[in-house]
Amino acid sequence: MPSDKFFSLPLEQQVGQLFFIGLPGTEIDQAARELIEEIKPGGIILFGRNVESPQQVRKLLDDARALIPSPVLCGVDQEGGLVDRMREIFPPMPSARAIRQHGDLAGVRTLGRVTGEVLRMLGFDINFAPVRSIITQERSQLTNGLYSRSFGQSPGEVLGYTTVYMRGLQGTGCLGCLKHFPGIGAGNVDSHIEMPLVPLSRDDLLAQDLAPYIELFQRADDRVRVVMVSHGGFPNIDIKHGTTGGLIEPASISPRIVTNLLRQELGYKHLVVTDDLEMGAIAKQFEIEDASTRAFLAGEDMLLICATPETIRCGYHGVLQAVRDKKITERRLQSSLRRIAATKALMRPPVSLDMERYNKLADEIRQLNKRLEYVYPGESHA
């Protein structure tokens, strides 16, 4: 759908385009139907709670799409390792760290390609991966939950592995998403719990965590179309007085990070999404209506609210009211609708769920796990 078609939608549906929402269960029951019909979201994201079988996942997404009058991005966090939403219906996928430890660039390309093929057959358009956190030896002692999710200890290592992963993934027609900008590998806690403080200077951030982003943004092949912004706090580069949580804003709602750094300084022109606005880093400081509005005003295009239907509704109505009250201008709304439309223009038609191919891909992952001697976290060797 061209962007001018988005502009002709009723205001309520234009605002719905800004939201990536989670669904409560494994089917479109009355509660899910009412939520989708009220919001008419631009995106839907699934989690493990939504997954029972390949056929069920595909039907869930097809049924959701049928309720929404405009194209909808269907996404998932399918990294492998600890973040493996398909573990109930597909062999466990290896973690980034397991592949990097073996120096297996062929393996990371296989992981990207197989992930993309499987997700496309299940009905997805976008995978919120890869993680681009740099986990040095020193950072590996931190309790931020990123240790096994990182592809490397240096900018070059992370750039190399994630670039190959993206080629494999996006070659299947499944979009990737670089996360979590501008880098939270040095954060002291898990942002699911509270806001991690990243105590880096601007120069250190540019030399380390931002370096892989800068390198890809400067390439002419336009490979990067979606970036997710973290909830990390950056006290040495982003101090703002008078905020609810004190001097430091989470990056996801900070104009200095999203607009000034990502868009203006680094020149990134495509879709920007928040991390889940229900995570502790946000929820402990802000009401969802305020957080959603702040995030959009900071420069985000799409807002992820992943779990609670009532929270999703409150976030949506908070932004809708901000538009009606002119706190969000028509020009600002249209700039995001253009980027959303451009991203959706990249979506390919759904592919059929071919269980013979699906099972061959499962065998590829089993062979990759065997080559890596990978054991899913929590499991033991036979």
Stockholm file with secondary structure:
# STOCKHOLM 1.0

chainA/1-382         MPSDKFFSLPLEQQVGQLFFIGLPGTEIDQAARELIEEIKPGGIILFGRNVESPQQVRKLLDDARALIPSPVLCGVDQEGGLVDRMREIFPPMPSARAIRQHGDLAGVRTLGRVTGEVLRMLGFDINFAPVRSIITQERSQLTNGLYSRSFGQSPGEVLGYTTVYMRGLQGTGCLGCLKHFPGIGAGNVDSHIEMPLVPLSRDDLLAQDLAPYIELFQRADDRVRVVMVSHGGFPNIDIKHGTTGGLIEPASISPRIVTNLLRQELGYKHLVVTDDLEMGAIAKQFEIEDASTRAFLAGEDMLLICATPETIRCGYHGVLQAVRDKKITERRLQSSLRRIAATKALMRPPVSLDMERYNKLADEIRQLNKRLEYVYPGESHA
#=GR chainA/1-382 SS CCHHHHHTSCHHHHHHTTEEEECSSSSCCHHHHHHHHHHCCSEEEECGGGCSCHHHHHHHHHHHHHTCSSCCEEEECEEETTEETTTTTSCCCCCHHHHHHTTCHHHHHHHHHHHHHHHHHHTCSEECCCBCCCCCTTGGGSBSSCGGGCSCSSHHHHHHHHHHHHHHHHTTTCEECEEEETCCTTCSBCTTTSCCBCCCCHHHHHHTTTHHHHHHHHSTTCCCCEEEECCCBCTTTCEEEEETTEEECBGGGCHIIIIIIIIIISCCCSEEEESCTTSHHHHTTSCHHHHHHHHHHHTCSBEEECSCHHHHHHHHHHHHHHHHTTSSCHHHHHHHHHHHHHHHTTCCCCCCCCHHHHHHHHHHHHHHHHHHTCCCTTCCCC
#=GC SS_cons         CCHHHHHTSCHHHHHHTTEEEECSSSSCCHHHHHHHHHHCCSEEEECGGGCSCHHHHHHHHHHHHHTCSSCCEEEECEEETTEETTTTTSCCCCCHHHHHHTTCHHHHHHHHHHHHHHHHHHTCSEECCCBCCCCCTTGGGSBSSCGGGCSCSSHHHHHHHHHHHHHHHHTTTCEECEEEETCCTTCSBCTTTSCCBCCCCHHHHHHTTTHHHHHHHHSTTCCCCEEEECCCBCTTTCEEEEETTEEECBGGGCHIIIIIIIIIISCCCSEEEESCTTSHHHHTTSCHHHHHHHHHHHTCSBEEECSCHHHHHHHHHHHHHHHHTTSSCHHHHHHHHHHHHHHHTTCCCCCCCCHHHHHHHHHHHHHHHHHHTCCCTTCCCC
//
